[in-house]
Amino acid sequence: PQGPSTRNDIRNCSTDPPYLPPTATNTTARLAALRGTMRTHAYIVPSTDAHMSEYISERDARLGWLTGFTGSAGTAVVTQDKAALWTDSRYWTQAERELDCNWELQRTTSIASIGMWILKAVPAGGNVSLDPFLFSIDTWNSYSRALHGSGRTLLPLETNLVDQAWGDQRPLPSSSEIYSLPAEFTGSSWQEKVAGIRKRMEQHVRRPTAVLLSGLEETAWLFNLRGDDIPYNPVFYSYTLLTNTTISLFVEQSRLSVAARESLRSGCPGPLCVELQEYGQVSAHLRRYTQGNVTVWLGTEYTTYGLYGIIPQEKLLEENYSPVMMAKAVKNAHEQEMLRSAHVRDAVAVIQYLLWLEKTVPQGQVDEFSGSQHIDALRWSVLPPRPAPPSERQLGTPSTSFPSSLLPSRAQEHSRGPSFQSISASG
């Protein structure tokens, strides 16, 4: 067994007093605030949002606020006298730098491990609560199996307890504009996409009457809309319920641009009229809709247990991915051309970056951080390629093997920034 760590960049909870590096967060008050709201024996806090997004906004970083741990994946469980964080091997060192000694670090992510910890920490007959709108259907079922027959009850709570404890310090929701993607990029109007999904509904053997969309990419793609509610992702908080004859879009209406609102309302009244409803009304609307003789088609990968649980089982059509996600995966010819064009523009930036590295690294003037800043700047402002020599222009042949229509015409005019924060390292 190793002795106490001599490193000063990670915590050491075995000394008296414990040693905490400057990167650790004091969570004593935060845990006390959470425990003050708890009426159950344990509370589970995931790292996801209500749409099972890969990336989340600061407002949804509940795990990060509660624990101080800023990794992208993890689960916390808090009881009245214990607190533990589970995360994978990418983040073990980071967690030791960011957690204080209120927290046990569990070096695994398995729900079976979390379940075993809960069985030891929570007495028989105890309740384990969570927000069902932050857990996927599969994850909820896994917790149910882990606690089944143990005398502990999994209890969904309408109110998120971390949000209560966070209070007015919690970041505000985004207020930026939701805008229409220009037709030159899409290749299909949103009306054509809706018609295609409705055709899939008619052709399905179960003849579903509605499709429920929870994934943020699904609604953004379907209506050719974009936003920036989550860093590095052009999406906005929304749900959609698409039926045979109606379309309900649940979104913060005041944020829609004039052009976006006009586009969505252009088919009113009629089956191509988008009825705008407030984002928070999706549960109540779904509850009313499923009282009728209906069948709701959904993709389980992006639907939370909270929404899933509203729909009676006999009225559900479940598949891993919704028909919108499946349609979105197949790019039309125009989308394919746009993808190639974007890659050509980005390749110019990468080539310029590699040339810059060759000149700069030997001088000792660059590290990974400044390097990532430089390539981001190049992607925003990359110069167009040099024109072909006169002889080639006269022959009408492009100066590269790419079709001339795909070459950058101006300096990165369409750049919206990187799709994730740079991950760079050497040696």
URLINRA-V633710 format. One record per residue. N is the residue number from 0. RES is the residue in one letter. PHI is phi in whole degrees, -180 to 180 (none if undefined). Layout:
# URLINRA-V633710
[[N/RES/PHI] [N/RES/PHI]]
This chain:
# URLINRA-V633710
[[0/P/none] [1/Q/-75] [2/G/-78] [3/P/-56] [4/S/-66] [5/T/-97] [6/R/-73] [7/N/-103] [8/D/-101] [9/I/-128] [10/R/-71] [11/N/-136] [12/C/-90] [13/S/-91] [14/T/-91] [15/D/-130] [16/P/-76] [17/P/-62] [18/Y/-96] [19/L/-123] [20/P/-71] [21/P/-64] [22/T/-83] [23/A/-78] [24/T/-106] [25/N/-77] [26/T/-107] [27/T/-58] [28/A/-68] [29/R/-66] [30/L/-66] [31/A/-63] [32/A/-65] [33/L/-65] [34/R/-63] [35/G/-68] [36/T/-94] [37/M/-77] [38/R/-113] [39/T/-124] [40/H/-79] [41/A/-152] [42/Y/-135] [43/I/-103] [44/V/-123] [45/P/-92] [46/S/-104] [47/T/-99] [48/D/-116] [49/A/-76] [50/H/-123] [51/M/55] [52/S/-73] [53/E/-67] [54/Y/-110] [55/I/-130] [56/S/-84] [57/E/-61] [58/R/-65] [59/D/-96] [60/A/-82] [61/R/-66] [62/L/-62] [63/G/-64] [64/W/-65] [65/L/-69] [66/T/-103] [67/G/88] [68/F/-82] [69/T/-108] [70/G/-65] [71/S/-85] [72/A/-142] [73/G/175] [74/T/-142] [75/A/-117] [76/V/-129] [77/V/-122] [78/T/-114] [79/Q/-70] [80/D/-133] [81/K/-139] [82/A/-151] [83/A/-139] [84/L/-124] [85/W/-108] [86/T/-153] [87/D/-92] [88/S/-64] [89/R/-60] [90/Y/-118] [91/W/-63] [92/T/-67] [93/Q/-60] [94/A/-62] [95/E/-67] [96/R/-85] [97/E/-104] [98/L/-80] [99/D/-95] [100/C/-84] [101/N/-71] [102/W/-113] [103/E/-89] [104/L/-98] [105/Q/-105] [106/R/-87] [107/T/-165] [108/T/-124] [109/S/-70] [110/I/-67] [111/A/-61] [112/S/-66] [113/I/-62] [114/G/-61] [115/M/-63] [116/W/-63] [117/I/-62] [118/L/-62] [119/K/-79] [120/A/-89] [121/V/-112] [122/P/-70] [123/A/-57] [124/G/90] [125/G/-82] [126/N/-107] [127/V/-118] [128/S/-108] [129/L/-164] [130/D/-91] [131/P/-66] [132/F/-88] [133/L/-120] [134/F/-127] [135/S/-70] [136/I/-60] [137/D/-63] [138/T/-67] [139/W/-58] [140/N/-63] [141/S/-66] [142/Y/-65] [143/S/-60] [144/R/-66] [145/A/-64] [146/L/-100] [147/H/-59] [148/G/75] [149/S/-93] [150/G/87] [151/R/-100] [152/T/-110] [153/L/-86] [154/L/-120] [155/P/-75] [156/L/-115] [157/E/-65] [158/T/-97] [159/N/-81] [160/L/-72] [161/V/-65] [162/D/-61] [163/Q/-62] [164/A/-69] [165/W/-67] [166/G/61] [167/D/-78] [168/Q/-82] [169/R/-68] [170/P/-56] [171/L/-73] [172/P/-67] [173/S/-63] [174/S/-120] [175/S/-73] [176/E/-73] [177/I/-98] [178/Y/-125] [179/S/-81] [180/L/-77] [181/P/-56] [182/A/-58] [183/E/-64] [184/F/-101] [185/T/-95] [186/G/79] [187/S/-146] [188/S/-76] [189/W/-66] [190/Q/-64] [191/E/-66] [192/K/-66] [193/V/-61] [194/A/-60] [195/G/-66] [196/I/-69] [197/R/-64] [198/K/-66] [199/R/-63] [200/M/-62] [201/E/-66] [202/Q/-83] [203/H/-71] [204/V/-61] [205/R/-85] [206/R/48] [207/P/-62] [208/T/-94] [209/A/-154] [210/V/-120] [211/L/-103] [212/L/-112] [213/S/-111] [214/G/-67] [215/L/-64] [216/E/-65] [217/E/-64] [218/T/-66] [219/A/-60] [220/W/-68] [221/L/-60] [222/F/-101] [223/N/54] [224/L/-114] [225/R/-140] [226/G/-153] [227/D/-143] [228/D/-69] [229/I/-123] [230/P/-53] [231/Y/71] [232/N/-132] [233/P/-85] [234/V/-123] [235/F/-145] [236/Y/-70] [237/S/-169] [238/Y/-136] [239/T/-136] [240/L/-119] [241/L/-106] [242/T/-108] [243/N/-61] [244/T/-127] [245/T/-133] [246/I/-135] [247/S/-115] [248/L/-112] [249/F/-99] [250/V/-159] [251/E/-72] [252/Q/-61] [253/S/-65] [254/R/-89] [255/L/-70] [256/S/-65] [257/V/-58] [258/A/-65] [259/A/-65] [260/R/-63] [261/E/-63] [262/S/-63] [263/L/-69] [264/R/-96] [265/S/-66] [266/G/-98] [267/C/-89] [268/P/-79] [269/G/142] [270/P/-70] [271/L/-108] [272/C/-98] [273/V/-89] [274/E/-85] [275/L/-85] [276/Q/-130] [277/E/-67] [278/Y/-52] [279/G/-76] [280/Q/-93] [281/V/-62] [282/S/-64] [283/A/-64] [284/H/-65] [285/L/-65] [286/R/-64] [287/R/-67] [288/Y/-62] [289/T/-81] [290/Q/-76] [291/G/-88] [292/N/-86] [293/V/-133] [294/T/-135] [295/V/-105] [296/W/-95] [297/L/-144] [298/G/-100] [299/T/-71] [300/E/-67] [301/Y/-118] [302/T/-100] [303/T/-79] [304/Y/-63] [305/G/-59] [306/L/-73] [307/Y/-57] [308/G/-69] [309/I/-73] [310/I/-90] [311/P/-57] [312/Q/-55] [313/E/-73] [314/K/-106] [315/L/-105] [316/L/-122] [317/E/-106] [318/E/-139] [319/N/-58] [320/Y/-129] [321/S/-70] [322/P/-63] [323/V/-69] [324/M/-64] [325/M/-69] [326/A/-67] [327/K/-61] [328/A/-71] [329/V/-101] [330/K/-83] [331/N/-75] [332/A/-59] [333/H/-69] [334/E/-63] [335/Q/-62] [336/E/-64] [337/M/-65] [338/L/-62] [339/R/-63] [340/S/-62] [341/A/-63] [342/H/-68] [343/V/-65] [344/R/-60] [345/D/-68] [346/A/-62] [347/V/-61] [348/A/-63] [349/V/-66] [350/I/-63] [351/Q/-60] [352/Y/-66] [353/L/-62] [354/L/-63] [355/W/-61] [356/L/-61] [357/E/-57] [358/K/-82] [359/T/-93] [360/V/-60] [361/P/-60] [362/Q/-83] [363/G/70] [364/Q/-104] [365/V/-139] [366/D/-126] [367/E/-61] [368/F/-70] [369/S/-65] [370/G/-64] [371/S/-68] [372/Q/-64] [373/H/-68] [374/I/-69] [375/D/-62] [376/A/-64] [377/L/-64] [378/R/-68] [379/W/-78] [380/S/-133] [381/V/-61] [382/L/-83] [383/P/-68] [384/P/-66] [385/R/-63] [386/P/-64] [387/A/-65] [388/P/-58] [389/P/-53] [390/S/-62] [391/E/-72] [392/R/-63] [393/Q/-66] [394/L/-79] [395/G/78] [396/T/-103] [397/P/-68] [398/S/-83] [399/T/-132] [400/S/-81] [401/F/-83] [402/P/-57] [403/S/-60] [404/S/-68] [405/L/-95] [406/L/-74] [407/P/-62] [408/S/-94] [409/R/-141] [410/A/-65] [411/Q/30] [412/E/-66] [413/H/-104] [414/S/-65] [415/R/-118] [416/G/98] [417/P/-71] [418/S/-91] [419/F/-162] [420/Q/-64] [421/S/-57] [422/I/-119] [423/S/-134] [424/A/-160] [425/S/-147] [426/G/68]]
